[in-house]
Amino acid sequence: MSAGRRLVVEADGGSRGNPGPAGYGALVRDAGSGEVLAERAGSIGTATNNVAEYEGLLAGLRAAADVDPGAEVEVRMDSKLVVEQMSGRWKVKHPSMRPLAAEASGLASRFGRVRFVWVPRARNGHADRLANEAMDAAAAGRTWEPSIPQSPDPVPHQAPTTNRLSGWMAPPAPPTTTVLLRHGQTPMSVEKRFSGNVEAALTDTGLNQAAAAADRLRDEPFDAVISSPLKRARQTADALGRDYLIDEDLRETDFGAWEGLTFGEVRERFPDELNAWLADPAVPPPGGESLLGTVARVTAARDRIMARYPAGRVLVVSHVTPIKALTQLALAAEPAVLYRLHLDLVSITTVDWYSDGPAVLRGFNDTHHVAHLVNAGE
């Protein structure tokens, strides 16, 4: 980490229709030389201008953290709304933007200092161009590629003290490790129904799966076991035979009017709402919670775990979306990755969270402990 380094983030986002096909762009400059150190851009499906602008901010903050997580950062945007909200002068009222603002605040809090500055659109042309390039690429069925070389080092022009991507050197401080265990089978998972906050109990197969996971984890040392408050997660945690804590933020996404329905039933009854949900993680089901809303509260749970158990090892019993959210955070991936991850029942995913650098995904969707079980499907 380079003490006193100053970075500039330029970020923008746009929607061709508001809402319509949307994308974002962001870049990181060295504040002294003006050199562009990183570029980020992407398509986010159907969204509003404001959501796209927040996505640009998130991409810019993540890119700045890759360059130097201890830097002082000045964020420049031509969105008066985002700048005023992130500066704390305006309230975030729209439900689709609250989780984005919360995630951005969490990212910003990790830098030495962050200042948000409004600039005229004419002075934000580079970020605007990146956003339009990403939307053009998506419309043509292509993936946007940066125009400058992307350094693999966390701090360009300076030899890093560790290389966690390669494992060549040991990290300077031990991480907080979370072992993420999905719950066992329920009648809802057998029938592939949206079961967000439904209090479904484990089936006999689910109880056997939980027992197999407990056997797998029996000899592993944990500083704590923390569970979602929902019954299927608590029953899975009960099988471990250890005391455990409850964290409300580890519950599954609230699917609102879709709770208890199959995907096909939702497609038939809510076709427009389902298409919007699949295109944009900021869009909630009717009466429910967006995927980004889940990411925001799971981020808060992760931060509490890291603060309470520094260099500890914690077993977390939860659900598909929270575990996907933690995986997305560990990979510093775009929210669209939430649609591209698959988690099996009682699968184990392991993440090392470093207080002084990027997280490391050590294992994902490991189910070999239930391979011997019959009828262990969804």
C-alpha positions as CSV (number, residue, x, y, z in Angstrom):
1,M,0.0,0.0,0.0
2,S,1.4,3.4,-0.9
3,A,0.8,6.0,1.8
4,G,-0.7,9.2,0.7
5,R,-1.5,8.1,-2.8
6,R,-4.2,10.1,-4.5
7,L,-6.5,8.7,-7.2
8,V,-9.3,10.2,-9.3
9,V,-12.4,8.1,-10.2
10,E,-14.5,9.3,-13.2
11,A,-17.8,7.4,-13.4
12,D,-20.9,7.6,-15.5
13,G,-23.9,5.5,-16.6
14,G,-26.8,5.8,-19.0
15,S,-30.0,4.2,-20.2
16,R,-31.3,4.2,-23.8
17,G,-34.9,4.6,-22.8
18,N,-34.9,5.3,-19.1
19,P,-35.6,2.5,-18.3
20,G,-34.1,0.8,-21.3
21,P,-30.8,-1.0,-22.3
22,A,-28.3,0.4,-19.9
23,G,-24.6,0.5,-19.2
24,Y,-21.9,2.1,-17.2
25,G,-18.3,3.3,-17.5
26,A,-15.6,4.2,-15.0
27,L,-11.9,4.9,-15.0
28,V,-9.2,5.5,-12.4
29,R,-6.5,8.2,-12.9
30,D,-3.4,9.0,-10.9
31,A,-4.2,12.4,-9.4
32,G,-0.8,13.8,-10.0
33,S,0.1,12.6,-13.5
34,G,-3.4,12.1,-14.9
35,E,-2.4,8.7,-16.2
36,V,-5.3,6.3,-16.7
37,L,-4.6,3.3,-14.5
38,A,-7.8,1.3,-15.0
39,E,-10.9,1.2,-17.1
40,R,-14.2,-0.5,-16.4
41,A,-17.5,-0.7,-18.3
42,G,-20.4,-3.1,-18.7
43,S,-24.0,-3.6,-19.7
44,I,-26.6,-4.2,-17.0
45,G,-29.6,-5.0,-19.0
46,T,-32.7,-2.9,-18.6
47,A,-32.3,-0.1,-16.0
48,T,-32.8,3.6,-15.4
49,N,-30.2,6.3,-15.8
50,N,-29.8,6.6,-12.0
51,V,-29.3,2.9,-11.5
52,A,-26.7,2.9,-14.3
53,E,-24.9,5.9,-12.8
54,Y,-24.7,4.1,-9.4
55,E,-23.3,1.0,-11.2
56,G,-20.6,3.2,-12.7
57,L,-19.7,4.5,-9.3
58,L,-19.5,1.0,-7.9
59,A,-17.3,-0.1,-10.8
60,G,-15.0,2.9,-10.3
61,L,-14.6,2.3,-6.5
62,R,-13.8,-1.3,-7.1
63,A,-11.3,-0.4,-9.7
64,A,-9.7,2.1,-7.4
65,A,-9.5,-0.5,-4.6
66,D,-7.7,-2.8,-7.1
67,V,-5.2,0.0,-7.7
68,D,-4.6,1.0,-4.1
69,P,-7.1,0.3,-1.3
70,G,-5.4,2.8,1.0
71,A,-5.5,5.8,-1.4
72,E,-7.3,9.1,-1.0
73,V,-10.0,9.1,-3.8
74,E,-11.8,11.9,-5.5
75,V,-14.9,10.7,-7.4
76,R,-16.0,12.9,-10.2
77,M,-19.5,12.4,-11.7
78,D,-21.9,14.5,-13.8
79,S,-24.9,13.0,-11.8
80,K,-25.9,15.6,-9.3
81,L,-28.2,13.1,-7.7
82,V,-25.5,10.5,-7.0
83,V,-23.0,13.1,-5.8
84,E,-25.4,14.7,-3.4
85,Q,-26.7,11.4,-2.0
86,M,-23.2,10.0,-1.5
87,S,-22.1,13.2,0.1
88,G,-25.0,12.8,2.6
89,R,-26.8,16.0,1.6
90,W,-29.7,14.2,-0.1
91,K,-31.7,11.2,1.1
92,V,-31.8,8.0,-1.0
93,K,-35.5,7.6,-1.4
94,H,-35.9,5.3,-4.4
95,P,-35.9,1.6,-3.3
96,S,-33.9,0.5,-6.3
97,M,-31.1,2.8,-5.4
98,R,-30.9,2.2,-1.6
99,P,-28.9,-1.0,-1.9
100,L,-26.6,0.5,-4.5
101,A,-25.9,3.5,-2.3
102,A,-25.3,1.3,0.7
103,E,-22.8,-0.8,-1.2
104,A,-21.1,2.3,-2.5
105,S,-20.8,3.7,1.0
106,G,-19.3,0.4,2.2
107,L,-16.7,0.5,-0.5
108,A,-15.9,4.1,0.1
109,S,-15.5,3.6,3.8
110,R,-12.5,1.4,3.2
111,F,-10.3,4.1,1.5
112,G,-8.2,6.6,3.4
113,R,-10.6,9.3,2.3
114,V,-13.2,9.7,-0.4
115,R,-14.6,13.0,-1.8
116,F,-17.5,13.3,-4.3
117,V,-17.4,16.1,-6.8
118,W,-20.0,17.1,-9.4
119,V,-18.5,17.9,-12.8
120,P,-20.3,19.1,-16.0
121,R,-21.0,16.3,-18.6
122,A,-18.4,17.8,-20.9
123,R,-15.7,17.1,-18.3
124,N,-16.9,13.5,-17.9
125,G,-16.5,12.4,-21.5
126,H,-14.1,9.5,-21.0
127,A,-16.5,7.7,-18.6
128,D,-19.5,8.5,-20.8
129,R,-17.7,7.0,-23.8
130,L,-16.9,3.8,-21.9
131,A,-20.6,3.5,-20.9
132,N,-21.7,3.9,-24.5
133,E,-19.0,1.5,-25.8
134,A,-20.4,-1.1,-23.3
135,M,-24.0,-0.6,-24.5
136,D,-22.9,-0.8,-28.1
137,A,-21.0,-4.0,-27.5
138,A,-24.0,-5.5,-25.7
139,A,-26.3,-4.6,-28.6
140,A,-23.9,-6.3,-31.0
141,G,-23.7,-9.4,-28.8
142,R,-20.1,-8.7,-27.8
143,T,-18.3,-8.2,-24.5
144,W,-16.7,-4.8,-23.9
145,E,-12.9,-4.9,-23.7
146,P,-10.7,-2.1,-22.2
147,S,-8.5,-0.1,-24.5
148,I,-5.5,0.1,-22.1
149,P,-3.5,-2.8,-20.6
150,Q,-4.9,-3.9,-17.2
151,S,-2.2,-4.4,-14.6
152,P,-2.5,-7.6,-12.5
153,D,-0.8,-5.9,-9.6
154,P,-2.9,-4.3,-6.8
155,V,-0.7,-1.2,-7.0
156,P,0.7,-0.4,-10.4
157,H,4.3,0.8,-10.6
158,Q,5.0,-0.7,-7.2
159,A,6.0,-4.2,-6.3
160,P,3.2,-5.7,-4.1
161,T,3.9,-7.1,-0.7
162,T,1.8,-10.1,-1.5
163,N,0.4,-11.9,-4.5
164,R,-2.7,-13.8,-3.5
165,L,-3.7,-14.6,-7.0
166,S,-0.6,-16.8,-7.5
167,G,0.0,-17.7,-3.8
168,W,3.8,-17.1,-4.3
169,M,4.0,-15.3,-1.0
170,A,2.2,-15.5,2.3
171,P,-0.2,-12.6,3.1
172,P,1.0,-10.1,5.7
173,A,-2.0,-10.7,8.0
174,P,-4.2,-13.8,8.3
175,P,-7.7,-13.5,6.9
176,T,-11.2,-14.0,8.4
177,T,-12.3,-17.2,6.7
178,T,-16.0,-17.9,6.1
179,V,-17.2,-21.4,5.4
180,L,-20.6,-21.0,3.7
181,L,-23.0,-23.9,4.0
182,R,-26.3,-24.0,2.1
183,H,-29.2,-25.6,3.9
184,G,-30.6,-29.1,3.1
185,Q,-33.5,-30.2,1.0
186,T,-37.1,-29.0,1.6
187,P,-40.3,-29.8,-0.2
188,M,-40.0,-26.3,-1.8
189,S,-36.6,-27.1,-3.2
190,V,-37.8,-30.5,-4.5
191,E,-40.5,-28.7,-6.5
192,K,-38.2,-25.9,-7.5
193,R,-40.4,-23.2,-5.9
194,F,-39.4,-19.7,-4.8
195,S,-39.1,-20.2,-1.1
196,G,-37.4,-17.0,0.1
197,N,-38.9,-16.3,3.5
198,V,-41.3,-19.3,3.5
199,E,-40.7,-21.4,6.7
200,A,-40.1,-24.7,5.0
201,A,-38.8,-27.6,7.1
202,L,-36.2,-30.1,5.9
203,T,-37.3,-33.3,4.3
204,D,-35.9,-36.6,5.5
205,T,-33.4,-36.3,2.7
206,G,-32.6,-32.8,3.8
207,L,-31.9,-34.1,7.4
208,N,-29.6,-36.7,6.0
209,Q,-27.8,-34.1,3.9
210,A,-27.4,-31.9,7.0
211,A,-26.0,-34.9,8.9
212,A,-23.5,-35.6,6.1
213,A,-22.4,-32.0,6.2
214,A,-22.0,-32.2,9.9
215,D,-19.8,-35.3,9.6
216,R,-17.7,-33.4,7.0
217,L,-17.2,-30.4,9.3
218,R,-17.1,-32.2,12.6
219,D,-13.3,-31.9,13.2
220,E,-12.9,-28.4,11.7
221,P,-12.2,-25.6,14.2
222,F,-14.6,-22.7,14.1
223,D,-14.6,-19.6,16.2
224,A,-18.3,-19.3,15.7
225,V,-21.3,-20.7,13.8
226,I,-23.8,-18.2,12.5
227,S,-27.1,-19.1,10.9
228,S,-29.9,-17.5,9.0
229,P,-33.1,-17.3,11.1
230,L,-35.2,-19.4,8.7
231,K,-36.2,-22.9,9.8
232,R,-34.4,-24.8,7.1
233,A,-31.1,-23.1,7.9
234,R,-31.5,-23.6,11.6
235,Q,-32.3,-27.3,11.2
236,T,-29.1,-27.6,9.1
237,A,-27.2,-25.8,11.8
238,D,-28.8,-28.0,14.5
239,A,-27.2,-31.1,12.9
240,L,-23.8,-29.7,13.6
241,G,-24.3,-30.2,17.3
242,R,-22.6,-26.8,18.2
243,D,-23.9,-23.6,19.7
244,Y,-24.7,-21.0,17.0
245,L,-25.8,-17.4,16.6
246,I,-28.6,-16.0,14.4
247,D,-28.0,-13.1,12.0
248,E,-31.2,-11.8,10.4
249,D,-29.2,-10.4,7.4
250,L,-28.3,-14.0,6.3
251,R,-31.9,-14.9,5.4
252,E,-32.9,-15.6,1.9
253,T,-34.2,-13.0,-0.5
254,D,-37.8,-12.0,0.0
255,F,-39.5,-12.9,-3.3
256,G,-42.7,-11.2,-2.5
257,A,-45.7,-12.2,-4.6
258,W,-43.6,-15.1,-6.1
259,E,-43.1,-16.9,-2.8
260,G,-44.3,-20.5,-3.2
261,L,-44.6,-20.4,-7.0
262,T,-42.5,-22.3,-9.6
263,F,-40.5,-20.4,-12.2
264,G,-43.1,-21.5,-14.8
265,E,-46.0,-20.2,-12.7
266,V,-44.2,-16.8,-12.3
267,R,-43.5,-16.7,-16.0
268,E,-47.2,-17.2,-16.7
269,R,-48.6,-14.8,-14.1
270,F,-45.9,-12.1,-14.0
271,P,-44.2,-12.2,-17.4
272,D,-43.2,-8.5,-17.5
273,E,-42.0,-8.4,-13.9
274,L,-40.0,-11.5,-14.3
275,N,-38.3,-10.2,-17.5
276,A,-37.4,-7.0,-15.6
277,W,-36.1,-9.0,-12.6
278,L,-33.9,-11.2,-14.8
279,A,-32.5,-8.2,-16.7
280,D,-31.7,-6.0,-13.7
281,P,-30.6,-7.1,-10.2
282,A,-31.8,-3.8,-8.8
283,V,-35.4,-4.7,-9.7
284,P,-37.4,-6.5,-7.0
285,P,-40.2,-9.0,-7.4
286,P,-43.6,-7.4,-6.7
287,G,-43.7,-6.7,-3.0
288,G,-40.3,-8.3,-2.5
289,E,-36.6,-7.5,-2.3
290,S,-34.1,-7.0,-5.2
291,L,-31.0,-9.1,-5.5
292,L,-28.9,-5.9,-4.8
293,G,-30.9,-5.4,-1.7
294,T,-29.8,-8.9,-0.6
295,V,-26.2,-8.1,-1.5
296,A,-26.3,-4.9,0.6
297,R,-27.5,-6.6,3.8
298,V,-25.3,-9.6,3.3
299,T,-22.4,-7.2,2.9
300,A,-23.3,-5.7,6.3
301,A,-23.3,-9.2,7.8
302,R,-19.9,-10.0,6.3
303,D,-18.5,-6.8,7.7
304,R,-19.8,-7.6,11.2
305,I,-18.2,-11.1,11.0
306,M,-14.8,-9.6,9.9
307,A,-15.0,-7.0,12.8
308,R,-15.9,-9.6,15.4
309,Y,-13.7,-12.4,14.3
310,P,-10.5,-10.9,12.9
311,A,-8.2,-13.8,11.6
312,G,-11.0,-16.1,12.7
313,R,-12.8,-19.0,11.1
314,V,-16.6,-18.8,10.9
315,L,-19.2,-21.3,9.6
316,V,-22.2,-19.5,8.1
317,V,-25.4,-21.5,7.4
318,S,-27.5,-19.7,4.8
319,H,-29.2,-19.8,1.4
320,V,-28.6,-19.6,-2.3
321,T,-28.7,-15.8,-2.8
322,P,-26.7,-14.7,0.3
323,I,-24.0,-17.2,-0.6
324,K,-24.0,-16.1,-4.2
325,A,-23.8,-12.5,-3.0
326,L,-20.8,-13.2,-0.8
327,T,-19.2,-15.0,-3.8
328,Q,-19.8,-12.0,-6.0
329,L,-18.2,-9.7,-3.3
330,A,-15.2,-12.0,-3.0
331,L,-14.6,-11.9,-6.8
332,A,-15.3,-8.2,-7.0
333,A,-17.6,-9.2,-9.9
334,E,-20.4,-7.3,-11.5
335,P,-23.9,-8.0,-10.1
336,A,-24.8,-9.9,-13.3
337,V,-22.7,-12.8,-12.0
338,L,-25.5,-13.5,-9.6
339,Y,-27.5,-15.0,-12.5
340,R,-24.6,-17.2,-13.6
341,L,-23.8,-19.0,-10.4
342,H,-25.3,-22.4,-9.4
343,L,-25.3,-23.7,-5.8
344,D,-26.4,-27.2,-4.8
345,L,-28.1,-28.1,-1.5
346,V,-25.7,-28.4,1.5
347,S,-22.8,-27.2,-0.8
348,I,-19.8,-25.6,0.9
349,T,-18.2,-22.4,-0.4
350,T,-15.1,-21.0,1.3
351,V,-13.8,-17.4,1.2
352,D,-10.8,-15.7,2.8
353,W,-11.5,-12.1,3.6
354,Y,-8.4,-9.9,4.0
355,S,-8.6,-6.6,5.9
356,D,-5.7,-5.2,3.9
357,G,-6.4,-6.5,0.4
358,P,-8.7,-8.5,-2.0
359,A,-10.6,-11.5,-0.8
360,V,-9.8,-15.0,-2.1
361,L,-12.4,-17.6,-3.1
362,R,-10.9,-20.9,-2.0
363,G,-13.7,-23.3,-2.8
364,F,-17.1,-23.1,-4.4
365,N,-20.2,-25.5,-4.5
366,D,-18.3,-28.4,-2.9
367,T,-20.8,-31.3,-2.5
368,H,-18.6,-34.4,-2.2
369,H,-19.8,-35.1,1.3
370,V,-23.3,-35.9,0.0
371,A,-22.2,-37.8,-3.2
372,H,-23.1,-41.1,-1.5
373,L,-26.7,-40.1,-0.7
374,V,-29.6,-41.3,-2.9
375,N,-32.3,-38.9,-3.9
376,A,-30.2,-35.9,-2.9
377,G,-31.5,-33.6,-5.7
378,E,-33.0,-30.2,-5.5
